[in-house]
Amino acid sequence: MDSDPEDVGVAPGTSLFPVAVNEDGSQGVFLIDPAGAEERFWLTGEGDSFFFRDFADVLGFLADAGSCEPRESLLA
């Protein structure tokens, strides 16, 4: 994974749990430790970085990118 969670607003030291990561590690969905984060899921890869409140939103976005407007950063 080339993405640095801190670059998009994930607090340093925040636990990230892999939900799904492709074979070469270039794309993944991670569960963000809920402490202090409204967005719970991070989809990253191929230069993209999106945050979602729940896993259903992640799946909806993957099926139809126009189905929701995820945050691109947790930075205010």
N, C-alpha and C positions, 0 to 999 in steps of 0.2 A: 504494500500500500504506500503510495507516494504522498498521500494527504497527511497533513499535520493537523490533528484536531484543534490545537491551540490557535491555528491560523484562521479558523472559522468560528471561534468563540467558545469552544469546549474548554472548561476550566482545567488548568494543569492538575494532573493527578486524578482526574475523573475516571472512574472505571468504565470501560467499554466492553460489552460482551458481544462476540460475533453471533449473529443470527444466521447469516448466509454470506459466504465468501467464495468467489469463483476460484477455479483451479490454480490460476497463475497469480492470484492475490491482487488483481488490478481493479476489482469491483467488490463492494461488500455492503451489507446492511448490518449496523451495530445498534444494540440496545444501550442507551446511555443510562448510567446509574441515576436513578430519579432524584437524588438529592439536589434540589435547586434548579432543575431543568423541567420546563413545561413540555418541550419537545423531547420525546423519549427515544426516537429512532433516527439514525443518521444513515443516509444512502450516499455512498461516495464511489467515485471511479470515473475514469476517462475525463478528468477535469471537472466533473460535476460534484456538487456537494449540496444535499437537500436534507432538511430536518422535518420530521413529522411527529404529530402528537400520538398517533397510535399506528399499529401495524396494518390495520385495514386501510389507512390512508396511503401507506407505502404500496400495498398491493394495487389499490385503485389507481395510483399514479403510474405504476408500471404498466397497467393495462391500458390506461388512457391519461396521458400527461396533462390534458386539460381538465381532469376531474377535480383537481384541487390546486392550491397555490402554496406549495411548501416554502418554508423559509430557506434562504441560501446561506444564512449565517446566524449564529446565536448572538452576535455582537449587536448591541443596541444602536 
